[in-house]
Amino acid sequence: MIETREFEGRSFLVTGGTKGIGAAVVSRLRGAGGKVFTTARSVPEDLPEPDYFMAADVGTVSGVKSVAAAALKKLGRIDGLISVVGGSSAPAGGFARLDDEAWDRELSMNLLSAVRFDRELAPAMIERGRGVIIHISSIQRKMPLHDSTLAYAAAKGALSTYSKGLSKELSPKGVRVLSVAPGFVKTEAAERLIDRLAAQSGGDREVALGKLMDSLGGIPMGRPAEPAEAAELIVFLASDRAGYLSGSEFTIDGGSVPTV
Ligand SMILES: NC(=O)c1ccc[n+]([C@@H]2O[C@H](COP(=O)([O-])OP(=O)(O)OC[C@H]3O[C@@H](n4cnc5c(N)ncnc54)[C@H](OP(=O)(O)O)[C@@H]3O)[C@@H](O)[C@H]2O)c1
């Protein structure tokens, strides 16, 4: 890891910053001098910098508006917006098990939360002619796990397409827009997915994990990513070192996606 104070004087909003990839991003940005406001639904007991946190459900319109307003009030301006919140809580078992409620939830968490934060915060970035927006997608946008997380995969596909389109509009105005597509990352969400799949197939976690790895076509690197490894890519993209990068999606999957 490159240890610098490169984010001194920079301010960020990172959604979903208390666990998994988001927590690793928050810690890495703060470690390099950045001011970071974050949000999650629950308040962790050992929450660092509690003044820079608001509990909210950002799968809702009101949650996004409150968090955006609180972050702006605390930070004064936002140089980087990193939308990490996402995940799947829909039942496995194919398309017929996905009712309207499940689709609404998956789209709100994985697409609309990011869209709504951009609508709240991009205008000020455009006005300043400077900023970076990063959306966390998934390799499932090209490799949908159709039995277990179809609505999630479809929402991430929409997020990646939206990111590309937004970059066309914002890049000429000085705002870089990027997306990151992780493969299997060892986080609480991944553990919960394995638990859910195990519960639905006889209760054996090892079998469920094996099936999940197989459905990804295996991981050539032989292991899932650590959250800090995904965070390192995201933080690089947020930095001035990535100043010419916009409109691209970066995959971090240990080689899982089989196509060029
Ligand atoms: N882990 C993987 O293998 C993997 C692979 C591909 C893509 N991704 C993507 O990477 C991102 C992060 O995943 P992760 O595995 O790090 O997830 P995670 O461990 O479950 O962490 C999710 C974070 O978001 C917060 N959160 C969840 N729903 C929220 C809501 N509605 N409103 C506000 N905060 C909310 C959680 O806190 P609370 O629970 O307290 O709200 C937590 O801080 C997601 O977009 C996910 O789709 C992950």
The ligand as an ORCA input file, in Angstrom:
! r2SCAN-3c Opt
* xyz 0 1
  N     -18.916     -8.944     -1.197
  C     -18.929     -9.305     -2.453
  O     -18.554    -10.438     -2.793
  C     -19.352     -8.328     -3.525
  C     -19.192     -8.722     -4.874
  C     -19.581     -7.838     -5.883
  C     -20.101     -6.597     -5.555
  N     -20.245     -6.247     -4.244
  C     -20.831     -4.936     -3.967
  O     -19.988     -4.214     -3.094
  C     -20.781     -3.356     -2.267
  C     -20.441     -3.599     -0.806
  O     -20.685     -4.956     -0.493
  P     -20.167     -5.611      0.868
  O     -20.046     -7.065      0.577
  O     -19.011     -4.867      1.406
  O     -21.477     -5.387      1.795
  P     -21.674     -5.515      3.395
  O     -20.511     -6.203      4.030
  O     -23.038     -6.085      3.597
  O     -21.700     -3.997      3.850
  C     -22.752     -3.186      3.385
  C     -22.678     -1.827      4.045
  O     -23.774     -1.030      3.599
  C     -24.648     -0.715      4.702
  N     -26.027     -0.775      4.165
  C     -26.635     -1.842      3.618
  N     -27.865     -1.511      3.224
  C     -28.038     -0.201      3.527
  C     -29.096      0.715      3.370
  N     -30.258      0.343      2.794
  N     -28.921      1.989      3.797
  C     -27.753      2.375      4.385
  N     -26.709      1.546      4.539
  C     -26.852      0.269      4.129
  C     -24.324     -1.773      5.756
  O     -24.620     -1.380      7.075
  P     -26.080     -1.738      7.736
  O     -26.298     -3.205      7.506
  O     -25.938     -1.373      9.190
  O     -27.069     -0.895      7.014
  C     -22.817     -1.894      5.561
  O     -22.145     -0.799      6.145
  C     -22.244     -3.644     -2.625
  O     -22.690     -2.702     -3.574
  C     -22.163     -5.028     -3.242
  O     -23.228     -5.262     -4.126
  C     -19.881     -7.074     -3.213
*
